[in-house]
Amino acid sequence: MTTASVTGATSFTGRFIATRLTEAGDEVRNLTRGDLATPHRLAAALDGTDTLYNTFWIRFERGPITYAWAIERSRLLFEAARRAGVRRIVHISVINASHDAPTAYFRAKAVVEDALRDSGIGHAIVRPTVTFGPGDILINNLAWTLRRMPAFGIPGDGRYPIQPVHVEDVAQQAVRAGGMAEDVTLDVGGPDIFAFDEFVALVRHAVGSRALVVHLPVAASLAAARLIGLVVRDVVLTRHEVTELQQRLMFSLQPPAGTIRLADWLAASADSLGRRWANELDRHFRQPLEVDR
């Protein structure tokens, strides 16, 4: 039996990674945001760890919680892992992370990838596309909106591609990468690529929505998202997220690693999907919980 540490082992992606590791007979330790903020706690938590699975990140900046803050916490984590003698790090990044990406989210993800490559620790960088599954925010809240609103606004022409991948597929690839010997960077995309229009239509049909779907200028769609945000006390959509979609960043050019189809999952989950709003601010900003994106 080996020991694995997972940042956010009770959060979204981390929970599925931890479950797979436990089923394989590994001892799993959960690292929280509090561990990342306290170097001596972090060093103690990593003692005896063979493989570290890192899902830590933030979806957007808010107050003191910035991408610079997340980058620094990631560097502290990698340095603590090096000192603790961790054999391998499996890091969950994002598809198409790049220093010249059009949004700060993707650029910051590229900085963290470089920090891991420079750490001297054996590693795998796993780059999911758009992750969905039980407990997700994106599709659940899309379904919530389609269930309750008379109309749904798609930013722009809706022709830009999106390649959703199930969280179980991401976890499977992450654990597989943990057993590799070489340093690798792996894209993890689902089996289907949709135009965003098609993606919304699939969710709309699954939940039996009669909402009118319309195309809006980006500014108008963001204004509508802010109004919904006032109702649910959350951040619904950011300008960066629209940019990432419209700039065709949310799909991979590599063969799909995932096998679970969105349509099949929607059919099995439709009755419960979108019944309650999944609040990003409550999960990750209003209390000291784990964060993963």
N, C-alpha and C positions, 0 to 999 in steps of 0.2 A: 504494500500500500504506500502511495506517495501522498505528499501534502500539497494541495493547491490553495492559493489565495485568490479571491475574486473581489474586485472592487464593486460594491453594490450587489452582493449576492442575493438580496431580497428585492432588488429593483427589476426593471423590465428584462433587458437582455441578460444581465447577470444572473437572474433567477433561473433561466433556462440553461445557462452554462453550468451553474452550480448543480442543478438536478442531474445533468448528464454525467458530471464528474462523480457525484455521489453514487449514481447507479453503476458506474464503472469500478467502484470500490475505493475511490480516493477520499482522503480526509479533506474537507473544504472549510476554509476560514473566510469569514466575511470582513472586508475592509470598508469602513464607512468614511464619509466626508470628514468626520472628527479625527479619524486616524491620519488622513492626509494633511490635516492642519497642524498636527503635533508630531514633530520628527521622532521624538523618543518613543511615542506610542507606535508609530509606523515601523520603526526598526524592530521593536519587540514583536509586533504582529507578523512580520515577515520572517522572523527567525525560524529556520527549518523548512521554509517553503521551497519546493522544487520548481513549480511553475506558477507564475502570476498571470491572471487573466484580468486585463484592465478595460473596464467599460466606462470609466469616469469621463464625464464631459457635461457641458451645458448647452441647451438649445439656443438660448439668446442671452444677451447681457442684461443685467438689471442691478442698479445700484453698484455696490462694491464687487458683485459677482460678475467679473468680466472675462473675456477670452484670455487676457494677459494673466489674470488670476488662475485660470484653469491650466494654462501652459506652465506656470510656475509650480503649481501643485503636481502636475504630471512629471516635471523634471525632478522634484523632490522624491516622488515615488520611484522613479527609475534609479536615482542615486541610492536610495535606501535599499532597493532590491540588489544593486551591485554589491553594496557593503554586506548585505545579509547572505550573499552567495547564492542568490536565486539562479537556477540553471537557465530558465527560459521565460520570456514574457510574450504573451499573446495579447496584442493591443487591438481594440476595436476602433477603427477610424471611420472614414466615410468614402464612398466612391468618388473618384475624381478630385481628391484633395490635391491642392496645388498652390504654390507660392504666388502664381499669377491668376488665381481664381477671382471671379468678380465679387465675391462676398467675403467678409471677415471670418465667417464660420469656417469656410473651406480653407482659407489661408492659414488660420490658426491650427487647424487639423494637420496641415502640412508641416508646420513648425514642430508639432509634437512628434510626428513621424520621424523627422530628422533627429530630434533629441533621443529617440529610442535607437535609431541606427548608430548614433555616436556614443551610446552608452557602453558598448563593449559586451553587452549581454546577448546571447542567442535569442532570436525573436522571430515572431510572425506578425505581420500587419494584415488584419482582416478588414476589408473595405465593403461593408454592406451598401446596398442601394437604399430603398425606403422600407423600413422594417414594419411588419404588421404581425398581429397575433393577439392572444388573450392579454388584456391589460394595456393594449396600445392606446395612444392618444390620437394619432392622425385619423385613422378610419373610424374609430368610435365617435369622435367629435364631428366628423363629416356626417356620419349616420344620424347623430343627435340633431344636427342642423337640418338635414333633409326630412327628418320626422316632424319637426316642429315649425319650420318656417314655410311660408307660402311660396317663396322663391329662393333660388340659390344662384349666386353670381360667380361665374368662372372668370378669373383674370385673363384678359386678352382673348386670343382665338381658341385656346384650349387644345391646340394641335401638338403641343410639346410632349415629349415622351416621359413616362414614369414606369419603373420596373419594380414593383413591390416584391419583397422577399419575406417569407415567414420567419419568425424569430427562432423556431426550432431548426430551420436550415442554417441560420447564422450560428446558433450554438453548436450544431453538429460540425460545421466547418472550423469553428474556433477550437473545439476539443481535438479534432483531427490535426490541426496545425500545432497544437501543443505537443503532440507526439513526434513531430518532424525533427530532424537534426539540423537542416539547413535554414538560413535566414530567407524568408519569403514574404512577398506581398501578394495577397489574394483578393480578387474581386469576388463578392458573393451577391449575385443577383437572382431574382426569381425566374421561373420558367416563361413568364409572359411579359411583354412590353406593350403598354397601352398608350394611346393618346390620352391626355388628361381628361378630355371629354368622355372617352370610353370608360375610364376609371370611375368618374363620378356617376355615370349612367349605371355601371355595374352595382355600385353601392346603393344607388337610388332604387333600382329594381329589387335588390335583395331585401330591403326593409319596407317595401311597399309604399314608398313615398310618392306623393302626387305634386311635389314642389315643382314649380316652373323653373327650369334651368335656363339662365340667360348669360350672355357674354357681356362683361363690363370692362371699361378701362381700368387699368391697374389701380389708379387713385380711388376710383369708386368702389372697387372690391375691397380695398384696404379700409376704407371708411365704413363699409358695411360690417367688416370683421371687427372693427373697433366698437361698433354699436353692440354687437353680440357680446364682445368682451366685457362691456359694462354690465350686461345682464348676468353673465356667469362669473364675473370677477376674475378674469383670466386673460392671457394673451392668446388670441385665436390664430393670428397669421401675421407674419412679419414681411416687410418689403424684401428682405434678403431671401426669404423662402420662395417668394414669387420669382425673384431674379434667378435663383438656382433652377427652378423648373423651366423658365423661359429660355435660359441659356443651355438647356439640354444636358444638365449635369446629373440628373437622377436616373441614369441607366448606364450599363456597362457594355463595352464593346467585346468583352470576353464571353465565352460560352457560359450559360447559366449554371451556377453551382447548386441552386435550390431546386427542389422538386415539388413543393406544395403549391398548388395553384390557388390564386386569390378567389376565383369563382367557387371552388370547392369549399374553402374555408368560410366564405360568406354564406353559402347555403346552409352550412352546419351551425353557424353562429348568429344568423339573422334575428332570431327571436329576442336575444338579449342585447344585441349590438345597438349602441346609441340610446339606451334607456336612461342612462345617467351621464352627465358631462364628466369627462376625465380632466381634472383641473391640474394644469402644469404648475401653476404658482403654488398651489397647496402641496403638491408632491415635492417640489424642489427648491422653493424659495421661502415659504412661510414657516418652515420647520427644518431642523437639521437632518434631513434624510439623505440617502445616497442619490447620486445623479448619474444617469447614463443616457447617452444619445447615440 
